[in-house]
Amino acid sequence: MRKRKFWGWGYADELLSAEEEKNIDSRIAKTFKLDEVETLPIPDIKDIELPESSLLVPKNLRDIMSDDKEERLNHTYGKSFPDAARSVLKDFSSPPDFVAFPNTEEELINVMDWCDEKNIAVIPYGGGSSVCGGVETQVGDSYSGVISLDLRNLNQVIEIDRESRSARIQAGILGPDLEAILKKENLTLRHYPQSFEFSTLGGWIATRSGGHFATLYTHIDDFVESTRMVTPSGLLESRRLPGSGAGPSPDRLTIGSEGILGVITEASMRLQDRPTFRSSCSVEFTNYKNALNALRRISQSGLFPANCRLLDSNEALMNGAGDGSNHILILGFESADHDKSAALKRALDICSDNDGLYEEPDSNKQDAHRTGSSGNWRNSFIKAPYFRESFTRRGIIQDTFETSITWERAHSFIEEIKTDISKAIEKISGKPSLVTCRITHSYPDGLAPYFTFAAFAKTSTMIDVWREIKLATNEICISKGGTVTHHHAVGRDHRPNGYDNQRPELFKEILTAAKSRVDPNGIMNPGVLIDPENKNIYNWLK
Ligand SMILES: Cc1cc2nc3c(=O)[nH]c(=O)nc-3n(C[C@H](O)[C@H](O)[C@H](O)COP(=O)(O)OP(=O)(O)OC[C@H]3O[C@@H](n4cnc5c(N)ncnc54)[C@H](O)[C@@H]3O)c2cc1C
């Protein structure tokens, strides 16, 4: 199996070129006015010490448990900025005692039964791409040990129902493997988070991830037909039905549960025919309010473009989609059934009404979404995580946060967040920061702004600086009436100053009661979303 980096994004053999690394140095030196840029080396596994595990694995589980050093390193963190920072600083002080790789649901149940009996924390692990501390194994001193439960071997498409256009799929399948199987039937799930290559169906459902579609089917929720979850108290499985109105949906408890109630082992998912008709175009706006207005009117028009992403001028500049003078709206329609050029034309009329400028799209050009501004943005989107890890090795915090808000507050909300976060970063780091924004998803009643920033720190201070900034972004999103996350999930990092203040108190009690029922010993992903009762849970941000 091709090895993944334990300290960053992607495969171990996927590194930036020497030229790209040099460009990063000069960009950092210029932006932060530095004479020299200090760079930490790529960590060598030989230089990292791991504490020995004191757990005794029972005989029936030995074949599926690994204490291999690299596996333990790989499963200590997810892929957030502080995860990468601690990795390049070689801080792996709280690794999992073992990583479990069950091959069947029965083996998975055996692992959970053992953990429940011995008071061992269980951290469900899909692709490990969490950016909010969702798979972290540092849980506090209330447990006799920690197991990272990797779903990698539960990776089959069990059956496809071509007529209903749905499939029963195991949770551990990675995005590309799933799409390769569905392609043979000319079907697709078409759920492409930026982390598609290294994230799983179970992870998407557990975190309510946001994917390819910018309108209508924004979260994975919209594609879930039924779910199957193994909890410490038994199986929770819903019926496969298109639109049951029978009371609160059991799936609503499973979707977004982030591993605190149990492990999702399978789901039936709604599929689509692969699109063959595509129409796309980029529109430039000089005025951001006009751009937002056009976006709102398109979102409320019933046209439902698949792609409808608004990059502010600085975001467009950073991603090579523009020269920094205009805001850019990337519009794309797709269908397996009919031509979409009329829908694109109507959306462009709306843009014209709001002073948007564009070149007339060529209806014969089906690959327009891969060229020009859209193509540049697409390429930069895929490369971004590789650049981020190189910034981390230099102490530069390049990070993102995302939220959502209703239309009537949208413009002031976005502008105030950019200003306030930029000021907060300057105060915390001592250097100015540019905060850019793209709108990743839009709804008839509001939108999801996604902010990117870079902040100066030294490799010795970057974690403390990041912590302060994270608390500030959590606090600002909540105090201004937004959500602490639109699609990156809550995990551990969005709780302080964030989810803990956003969530109604009575709902916390309901969720805690549900957890106590299915997980009475509080072993499932402790510290994510809520704290289990009667345990002392560690959160490194508090
Ligand atoms: C570069 C990058 C880009 C990203 N882009 C996007 C994006 O475009 N959209 C988006 O929504 N997110 C994005 N993310 C965040 C992340 O990829 C998503 O949260 C994704 O859904 C996680 O899937 P995973 O399989 O990697 O889950 P993991 O990271 O392994 O786990 C995430 C959470 O789900 C739980 N979990 C995982 N599998 C199961 C299971 N089978 N049963 C129960 N609980 C489980 C874990 O315990 C953890 O709490 C990005 C992350 C990175 C690093």
The ligand as a MOL file (V3000), in Angstrom:
LIG
                    3D

  0  0  0     0  0            999 V3000
M  V30 BEGIN CTAB
M  V30 COUNTS 53 58 0 0 0
M  V30 BEGIN ATOM
M  V30 1 C -7.2970 19.7000 2.7790 0
M  V30 2 C -8.6430 19.4640 3.3870 0
M  V30 3 C -9.7770 19.8540 2.6940 0
M  V30 4 C -11.0430 19.6460 3.2350 0
M  V30 5 N -12.1350 19.9890 2.4970 0
M  V30 6 C -13.3710 19.7510 2.9820 0
M  V30 7 C -14.5220 20.0660 2.1960 0
M  V30 8 O -14.4280 20.5260 1.0540 0
M  V30 9 N -15.7360 19.8080 2.7450 0
M  V30 10 C -15.8620 19.2700 3.9890 0
M  V30 11 O -16.9730 19.0500 4.4210 0
M  V30 12 N -14.7910 18.9820 4.7470 0
M  V30 13 C -13.5640 19.1810 4.2730 0
M  V30 14 N -12.4610 18.8610 5.0340 0
M  V30 15 C -12.6510 18.2450 6.3600 0
M  V30 16 C -12.7600 16.6960 6.3230 0
M  V30 17 O -12.2040 16.1920 5.1240 0
M  V30 18 C -14.2140 16.2530 6.4480 0
M  V30 19 O -14.6580 16.5200 7.7520 0
M  V30 20 C -14.4570 14.7730 6.1020 0
M  V30 21 O -15.8330 14.5530 6.0630 0
M  V30 22 C -13.8120 13.8100 7.0760 0
M  V30 23 O -13.8490 12.5160 6.5300 0
M  V30 24 P -12.8010 11.4000 7.0000 0
M  V30 25 O -13.2080 10.1050 6.3940 0
M  V30 26 O -11.4280 11.8470 6.7410 0
M  V30 27 O -13.1240 11.3570 8.5450 0
M  V30 28 P -12.1040 11.4290 9.7690 0
M  V30 29 O -11.2850 12.6400 9.6720 0
M  V30 30 O -11.4280 10.1370 9.9100 0
M  V30 31 O -13.1540 11.6030 10.9550 0
M  V30 32 C -13.9160 12.7630 11.0950 0
M  V30 33 C -14.8730 12.6010 12.2790 0
M  V30 34 O -15.8360 11.5990 11.9840 0
M  V30 35 C -15.7080 10.4820 12.8660 0
M  V30 36 N -15.8530 9.2870 12.0210 0
M  V30 37 C -15.1140 8.9590 10.9190 0
M  V30 38 N -15.5990 7.8330 10.3820 0
M  V30 39 C -16.6510 7.4390 11.1570 0
M  V30 40 C -17.5520 6.3490 11.1130 0
M  V30 41 N -17.4990 5.4160 10.1620 0
M  V30 42 N -18.5030 6.2580 12.0750 0
M  V30 43 C -18.5870 7.1940 13.0580 0
M  V30 44 N -17.7670 8.2530 13.1370 0
M  V30 45 C -16.8120 8.3720 12.1930 0
M  V30 46 C -14.3480 10.6260 13.5080 0
M  V30 47 O -14.2910 10.0500 14.7810 0
M  V30 48 C -14.1740 12.1440 13.5440 0
M  V30 49 O -14.8540 12.6950 14.6380 0
M  V30 50 C -11.1760 19.0600 4.5200 0
M  V30 51 C -10.0240 18.6630 5.2120 0
M  V30 52 C -8.7710 18.8630 4.6570 0
M  V30 53 C -7.5550 18.4340 5.4160 0
M  V30 END ATOM
M  V30 BEGIN BOND
M  V30 1 1 1 2
M  V30 2 1 2 3
M  V30 3 2 2 52
M  V30 4 2 3 4
M  V30 5 1 4 5
M  V30 6 1 4 50
M  V30 7 2 5 6
M  V30 8 1 6 7
M  V30 9 1 6 13
M  V30 10 2 7 8
M  V30 11 1 7 9
M  V30 12 1 9 10
M  V30 13 2 10 11
M  V30 14 1 10 12
M  V30 15 2 12 13
M  V30 16 1 13 14
M  V30 17 1 14 15
M  V30 18 1 14 50
M  V30 19 1 15 16
M  V30 20 1 16 17
M  V30 21 1 16 18
M  V30 22 1 18 19
M  V30 23 1 18 20
M  V30 24 1 20 21
M  V30 25 1 20 22
M  V30 26 1 22 23
M  V30 27 1 23 24
M  V30 28 2 24 25
M  V30 29 1 24 26
M  V30 30 1 24 27
M  V30 31 1 27 28
M  V30 32 2 28 29
M  V30 33 1 28 30
M  V30 34 1 28 31
M  V30 35 1 31 32
M  V30 36 1 32 33
M  V30 37 1 33 34
M  V30 38 1 33 48
M  V30 39 1 34 35
M  V30 40 1 35 36
M  V30 41 1 35 46
M  V30 42 1 36 37
M  V30 43 1 36 45
M  V30 44 2 37 38
M  V30 45 1 38 39
M  V30 46 1 39 40
M  V30 47 2 39 45
M  V30 48 1 40 41
M  V30 49 2 40 42
M  V30 50 1 42 43
M  V30 51 2 43 44
M  V30 52 1 44 45
M  V30 53 1 46 47
M  V30 54 1 46 48
M  V30 55 1 48 49
M  V30 56 2 50 51
M  V30 57 1 51 52
M  V30 58 1 52 53
M  V30 END BOND
M  V30 END CTAB
M  END
